[in-house]
């Protein structure tokens, strides 16, 4: 189950989202880096009937509440570290090509991928690995091809996936698909 799925289930069960739990936890003194999981889990179980997994999802949010968020550049640095560093140049090249075409792309890096957004709406993701770069695109209704395959269970946020084995595969066809996904989010 994804982290977001945990949060969705919690919202359905309790009617409360992460911001609600943050406010409630602040009032109880249960936020910040020193908060203990046991105290939070006991509170969530007693007051909201949440089990261990769902309680830990809320705990992870409360533990970082108030902590400064790492900059986009720092998060990109962590994502493209080690064997994945070879793909940072490809990301930069891709962003430059999209900008040349008039696309104002925002970046939203996570631990496993960087989201490409237009107006806060995700249109693609890039997930680096040591030996390849996966690119997922939101292109609902677009047929799959041998190159642009169904994303399937790889990532439910996108419809298509293409895997690059080298920077040379960042070509006009891929740029066209990315620009179309970008336009569709407008």
C-alpha positions in Angstrom: 0.0 0.0 0.0 1.4 3.4 -0.9 1.9 6.2 1.6 -0.9 8.2 0.0 -3.2 5.1 0.1 -2.6 5.0 3.9 -3.5 8.7 4.2 -6.6 8.2 2.0 -7.8 5.3 4.2 -7.2 7.3 7.4 -9.2 10.2 5.9 -12.1 7.8 5.0 -12.0 6.2 8.5 -11.6 9.4 10.6 -12.7 12.3 8.4 -9.3 13.8 9.1 -6.3 14.5 6.9 -2.6 15.1 7.8 -3.1 18.8 8.5 -6.0 18.0 11.0 -3.8 15.5 12.8 -0.9 18.0 12.9 -3.1 20.6 14.6 -4.5 18.0 17.1 -1.0 16.7 17.8 0.4 20.2 18.4 -2.3 20.7 21.0 -1.2 17.4 22.7 2.5 18.2 22.4 3.1 15.3 20.0 5.1 16.8 17.2 8.7 17.4 16.3 11.9 15.3 16.1 11.7 14.2 19.7 8.2 12.8 19.6 8.1 9.0 20.4 6.1 6.7 18.2 4.6 4.8 21.1 2.9 8.0 22.5 1.5 8.9 19.0 0.3 5.3 18.3 -1.4 5.0 21.6 -3.2 8.4 21.1 -4.3 7.4 17.5 -5.5 4.0 18.6 -7.5 5.2 21.6 -9.0 8.3 20.0 -9.4 7.2 16.3 -9.1 3.4 16.3 -6.1 3.5 14.0 -3.9 0.4 13.8 -0.1 0.3 13.7 0.5 0.9 10.0 -1.9 3.8 9.7 -0.6 5.2 13.0 3.0 5.1 11.7 1.9 7.0 8.6 0.6 9.8 10.8 3.7 9.5 13.1 6.0 10.1 10.2 4.2 13.3 9.4 4.2 14.5 13.0 7.9 13.7 13.5 8.9 16.1 10.6 6.3 18.7 11.4 8.0 22.1 11.8 11.3 20.8 10.3 12.6 22.8 7.4 11.9 21.2 4.0 15.0 20.4 1.9 15.4 22.6 -1.1 14.5 21.2 -4.6 18.2 21.2 -5.4 19.1 19.2 -2.3 16.4 16.7 -3.0 17.6 16.3 -6.6 21.1 15.8 -5.3 20.0 12.9 -3.1 17.9 11.4 -5.9 20.7 11.6 -8.4 23.4 10.3 -6.1 25.8 7.4 -6.5 25.3 5.2 -9.5 22.2 7.3 -10.5 24.3 10.5 -10.9 24.9 9.7 -14.5 21.2 10.7 -15.2 21.4 14.2 -13.7 22.8 15.6 -17.0 19.9 13.9 -18.9 17.4 15.7 -16.6 19.1 19.0 -17.1 19.2 18.5 -20.9 15.5 17.5 -20.9 14.5 20.5 -18.9 16.5 22.8 -21.3 14.8 21.3 -24.3 11.3 21.7 -22.7 12.1 25.3 -21.8 13.2 26.0 -25.4 9.8 24.7 -26.6 8.1 27.1 -24.2 7.3 24.7 -21.3 7.5 26.2 -17.8 8.2 23.0 -15.9 8.2 22.8 -12.1 10.1 20.1 -10.3 8.8 18.0 -7.4 11.5 15.5 -6.3 10.7 12.7 -4.0 12.9 9.8 -2.6 12.3 7.7 -5.8 11.5 10.1 -8.6 11.2 13.7 -9.7 7.8 14.8 -10.8 7.5 17.2 -13.7 4.6 19.6 -13.2 2.7 22.3 -15.0 0.8 24.6 -12.8 1.1 22.2 -9.9 -0.3 19.3 -12.0 2.0 16.3 -12.7 2.5 15.4 -16.3 5.5 13.2 -16.1 8.0 11.6 -13.7 11.6 10.6 -14.0 12.9 7.7 -12.0 16.7 7.1 -12.2 18.4 3.8 -11.6 22.1 3.0 -12.0 21.5 1.3 -15.4 18.5 3.1 -16.8 16.2 6.1 -16.5 12.4 5.4 -16.5 10.2 8.2 -17.7 6.5 8.0 -17.0 4.0 10.2 -18.8 0.3 11.0 -18.3 -1.2 10.5 -21.8 -4.7 9.2 -21.1 -6.3 7.7 -24.2 -3.0 7.6 -26.1 -2.3 4.1 -27.6 0.7 2.2 -26.3 3.6 1.5 -28.6 6.6 -0.7 -28.5 8.6 2.2 -27.0 5.9 3.9 -24.9 4.4 0.9 -23.0 1.6 0.8 -20.4 2.9 2.0 -17.1 0.8 -0.7 -15.4 1.9 -1.4 -11.8 5.2 0.5 -12.2 3.5 3.8 -11.2 -0.2 4.4 -11.0 0.2 8.2 -11.5 1.1 7.8 -15.1 -0.3 6.0 -18.1 2.9 5.3 -20.2 6.5 4.4 -19.5 9.6 4.6 -21.6 13.0 3.3 -20.4 16.2 5.0 -21.5 19.5 3.1 -21.5 21.5 6.1 -22.5 21.3 9.9 -22.9 21.2 9.5 -26.7 17.6 8.1 -26.4 16.5 11.6 -25.3 15.3 12.3 -28.9 12.6 14.3 -30.8 10.0 11.6 -30.3 10.3 11.5 -26.5 10.4 15.3 -26.4 7.2 15.4 -28.5 5.5 13.0 -26.0 6.6 15.1 -23.1 5.4 18.3 -24.6 2.0 16.7 -25.5 1.7 15.5 -21.9 2.6 19.0 -20.7 0.0 20.6 -23.0 -2.7 18.2 -21.8 -2.2 19.4 -18.2 -2.8 23.0 -19.2 
